[in-house]
């Protein structure tokens, strides 16, 4: 425990997780979030001219990208994967009211400014998003003048508040709200049956008990579902920016078995991204496309960085 309102998952819970032996990095001086420790993976050359920023969703954490990180590093890129506050190895405030769209967006903006040299002109930065990584992450590039040059997008959307969230999401939100102590390992196994029991349990490692799951509980209720919802206006701005101003290369991969953010949603998302090519369809993937990440990463590199 960090203080009476913030929890920190014991380090021993992260020992021996299959496929995840990355050295932890921490920052606790983010402006506006001083004292809250944010964890991130930082692999590859520190001075690389090409950076890959991978953003996870709910209820996952940086473990989600364990299969993609080596592919990007092998290509000579620096790979940065933060854990959102409330998730993974980052600190976990217990107060549900801490978890808002705007607050987590502000955390990511502060993180980028602290960890990436945003003034360096000769670098390429790829944004990789899925689930909440996209809901939040797709609103970020417009705040940085030409910092982001590439996009890899998987099953996600923008929370503009002017489009129905759909029956699948409503059912998921109701399911999550009825289970405050959500069995994360079981959920991951159901969403991605190819996971081993050890891998499914690794997703649950950051959350020893109910007290650690405030972020997991809150996030389904943070998706903007009306025009004036927190995050809706900034998401509409982002939608217009991707459609009208985005100048970079894009790559989309779609988990075809996702019942919530699957092919119909991603078809509409593709229309919003200027110049986005036809997606890579991943037939055996559900919502958590990164579990098929090696193939996705290699195909993305071919399109984003053609030789």
C-alpha positions in Angstrom: 0.0 0.0 0.0 1.3 3.5 -1.0 -1.1 5.4 1.2 -4.6 4.8 2.5 -6.2 5.5 -0.8 -3.7 4.1 -3.3 -2.6 0.5 -3.7 0.5 -0.9 -5.3 0.5 -4.5 -6.4 3.4 -6.5 -4.8 6.3 -7.2 -7.1 6.2 -10.9 -6.4 2.9 -11.2 -8.3 4.8 -10.4 -11.5 7.5 -13.0 -11.1 7.6 -15.8 -13.7 4.7 -14.6 -15.9 4.9 -16.5 -19.2 6.4 -14.6 -22.0 6.8 -11.4 -20.0 10.3 -10.8 -18.6 10.7 -7.1 -19.4 12.4 -4.9 -16.9 10.0 -2.5 -15.2 10.4 1.2 -15.6 8.5 3.7 -13.4 7.8 7.4 -13.3 6.0 9.2 -10.4 6.6 12.8 -11.3 4.0 13.3 -14.1 2.6 16.8 -13.9 -0.8 16.7 -12.2 -0.1 13.1 -11.1 2.8 13.6 -8.7 3.3 10.7 -6.3 1.3 8.3 -8.4 3.7 5.7 -9.9 3.1 4.8 -13.5 4.8 1.7 -14.9 5.9 1.2 -18.4 7.9 -1.2 -20.6 10.7 0.4 -22.5 12.6 -1.9 -24.8 14.9 -1.5 -27.7 17.5 1.3 -28.4 17.0 4.3 -26.2 18.1 6.6 -29.0 16.2 4.9 -31.8 14.8 7.1 -34.4 11.6 5.1 -34.6 9.4 4.7 -31.5 6.3 2.5 -31.0 3.9 3.5 -28.3 1.4 0.7 -27.4 -1.7 1.5 -25.4 -3.7 -1.3 -23.7 -7.4 -1.4 -22.7 -9.6 -2.9 -20.0 -9.1 -5.2 -18.2 -5.7 -5.8 -19.7 -2.3 -4.2 -19.1 1.1 -4.2 -20.8 1.2 -8.0 -20.7 -1.1 -7.8 -23.7 1.7 -6.6 -25.9 4.3 -9.3 -25.0 4.1 -11.0 -28.4 4.4 -7.8 -30.4 7.2 -6.1 -28.5 10.0 -8.5 -29.7 8.9 -8.0 -33.4 9.2 -4.2 -33.1 12.5 -4.4 -31.2 13.9 -6.8 -33.8 13.1 -4.1 -36.4 15.3 -1.7 -34.5 12.5 0.3 -32.9 12.1 1.5 -29.3 8.9 0.1 -27.8 7.1 1.9 -25.0 4.1 0.3 -23.3 2.6 2.1 -20.3 0.1 0.7 -17.8 -2.8 3.0 -17.2 -3.3 4.1 -13.6 -5.4 1.3 -12.0 -4.0 -1.4 -14.2 -0.9 -3.6 -14.4 2.1 -2.5 -12.4 0.9 1.1 -12.1 -0.5 2.4 -8.9 -4.2 1.8 -8.2 -6.2 4.5 -6.5 -9.2 2.9 -4.6 -11.5 5.8 -5.1 -13.8 5.1 -8.1 -14.2 8.8 -8.7 -10.5 9.1 -9.7 -11.3 7.1 -12.9 -12.6 9.5 -15.5 -12.0 9.8 -19.3 -10.4 13.2 -19.0 -8.1 12.2 -16.1 -6.7 9.2 -17.9 -6.3 11.1 -21.1 -4.4 13.8 -19.2 -2.2 11.1 -17.8 -1.3 9.8 -21.2 -0.6 13.3 -22.5 1.7 14.0 -19.6 3.4 10.6 -20.0 4.2 11.2 -23.7 5.7 14.6 -22.9 7.9 13.2 -20.2 9.1 9.9 -21.8 9.3 10.8 -25.5 11.4 13.7 -26.8 8.5 15.5 -28.5 10.9 18.2 -29.8 13.1 15.8 -31.8 12.3 16.3 -35.5 14.0 13.2 -37.0 12.0 10.5 -35.3 9.0 8.4 -36.4 6.4 7.6 -33.7 3.9 4.8 -34.3 0.7 4.7 -32.2 -0.6 1.2 -31.5 -4.1 1.0 -30.0 -6.9 -1.4 -29.1 -10.0 -1.2 -26.9 -9.5 1.7 -24.4 -6.1 2.2 -25.9 -8.0 3.6 -28.9 -10.8 5.3 -27.1 -8.2 7.4 -25.3 -5.2 7.1 -27.6 -6.9 8.2 -30.8 -7.6 11.6 -29.1 -3.9 12.2 -28.5 -2.0 12.7 -31.8 -3.9 15.9 -32.7 -2.3 17.5 -29.6 1.3 17.0 -30.9 2.5 18.8 -34.0 3.4 15.9 -36.4 4.9 13.8 -33.7 2.9 10.7 -34.7 3.7 9.4 -38.1 2.2 5.9 -38.1 -0.9 4.2 -36.7 -1.6 0.5 -36.0 -5.2 0.2 -34.9 -7.0 -3.0 -33.7 -10.5 -3.6 -32.4 -11.5 -0.2 -30.9 -13.6 2.9 -31.6 -14.0 6.6 -30.7 -16.5 7.6 -28.0 -18.1 10.5 -29.8 -21.4 10.2 -27.9 -23.4 10.6 -31.1 -23.4 7.0 -32.2 -25.3 4.2 -30.3 -22.8 2.0 -28.4 -24.6 -1.2 -29.6 -26.3 -4.1 -28.0 -23.0 -6.0 -27.6 -21.4 -3.2 -25.5 -24.5 -2.7 -23.5 -24.5 -6.3 -22.5 -20.8 -6.2 -21.7 -21.3 -3.2 -19.5 -24.2 -4.8 -17.6 -22.2 -8.0 -17.2 -19.2 -6.0 -15.8 -21.3 -3.9 -13.5 -22.9 -7.0 -12.0 -19.5 -8.4 -11.1 -17.5 -5.9 -9.1 -14.9 -8.6 -8.4 -14.6 -9.6 -12.0 -12.8 -12.9 -12.7 -10.3 -11.5 -15.1 -8.6 -14.8 -15.9 -11.9 -16.4 -16.8 -12.9 -13.4 -18.9 -9.6 -13.5 -20.8 -9.9 -17.2 -21.4 -13.4 -16.8 -22.7 -12.4 -14.0 -25.0 -9.3 -15.8 -26.2 -9.6 -19.6 -25.8 -6.1 -20.2 -27.0 -4.7 -18.7 -23.8 -3.0 -21.2 -21.4 -4.2 -21.2 -17.9 -0.9 -19.5 -16.9 -1.4 -16.8 -19.4 -4.9 -16.1 -18.3 -3.8 -15.9 -14.7 -1.0 -13.5 -15.8 -3.7 -11.0 -16.9 -5.1 -11.2 -13.4 -1.8 -10.9 -11.6 -2.1 -7.1 -10.9 -5.3 -7.6 -9.0 -4.9 -9.7 -5.8 -8.5 -8.9 -4.6 -11.5 -6.6 -5.1 -9.8 -3.6 -3.7 -7.3 -3.5 -6.6 -10.0 -3.5 -9.3 -11.4 0.0 -9.2 -10.1 0.8 -12.7 -11.4 -2.5 -14.0 -14.8 -1.8 -12.6 -15.1 1.8 -13.7 -13.8 1.8 -17.3 -16.9 0.2 -18.9 -18.9 3.1 -17.5 -16.5 5.8 -18.8 -17.3 5.2 -22.5 -19.0 8.4 -23.7 -22.6 7.5 -24.4 -24.2 10.9 -25.0 -23.1 14.2 -26.5 -22.2 15.9 -23.3 -20.5 12.9 -21.7 -16.9 13.4 -20.5 -14.7 12.7 -23.4 -17.3 12.9 -26.1 -16.5 16.4 -27.4 -12.7 15.7 -27.6 -13.5 12.4 -29.3 -15.5 14.2 -32.0 -12.6 16.6 -32.5 -10.3 13.6 -32.9 -12.7 12.0 -35.4 -12.6 15.1 -37.5 -8.8 15.3 -37.2 -8.2 11.7 -38.3 -10.6 12.2 -41.2 -9.4 15.5 -42.5 -5.9 16.2 -41.2 -4.0 12.9 -40.6 -1.1 12.6 -42.9 0.6 9.4 -41.8 0.5 5.8 -42.7 -2.1 3.5 -41.2 -2.5 -0.3 -40.7 -5.7 -1.9 -39.3 -6.0 -5.5 -38.0 -9.5 -6.8 -37.1 -10.2 -9.7 -34.7 -13.1 -11.3 -36.6 -14.6 -13.0 -33.6 -15.1 -9.9 -31.5 -18.8 -9.6 -30.6 -18.5 -6.0 -29.4 -15.8 -4.2 -31.5 -15.6 -6.5 -34.4 -15.9 -6.2 -38.2 -19.0 -3.9 -38.4 -17.5 -1.4 -36.0 -14.1 -1.5 -37.5 -15.5 -1.0 -41.0 -16.9 2.3 -39.8 -13.7 3.3 -37.9 -11.7 2.7 -41.1 -13.9 5.3 -42.9 -12.8 7.8 -40.3 -9.1 7.4 -40.8 -7.7 9.2 -43.8 -6.0 6.8 -46.2 -6.5 3.7 -44.1 -6.0 0.6 -46.3 -8.1 -2.5 -46.3 -7.7 -4.3 -42.9 -5.8 -7.4 -42.1 -8.6 -9.8 -41.0 -7.5 -12.2 -38.2 -10.1 -15.0 -38.5 -9.3 -16.7 -35.2 -8.9 -13.6 -33.1 -11.5 -12.2 -30.8 -11.4 -8.8 -29.0 -7.8 -9.3 -27.8 -6.1 -9.2 -31.2 -2.7 -8.8 -29.6 -2.7 -12.5 -28.7 -2.1 -13.0 -32.4 0.4 -10.2 -32.2 3.4 -11.6 -33.9 1.6 -12.0 -37.2 -0.1 -8.7 -36.8 3.1 -6.8 -36.0 5.1 -8.4 -38.9 2.3 -7.6 -41.4 2.0 -4.0 -40.0 5.7 -3.4 -40.4 5.5 -4.3 -44.1 2.8 -1.8 -44.7 3.9 1.0 -42.3 7.6 0.8 -43.2 7.9 -0.6 -46.8 11.4 -1.3 -47.9 
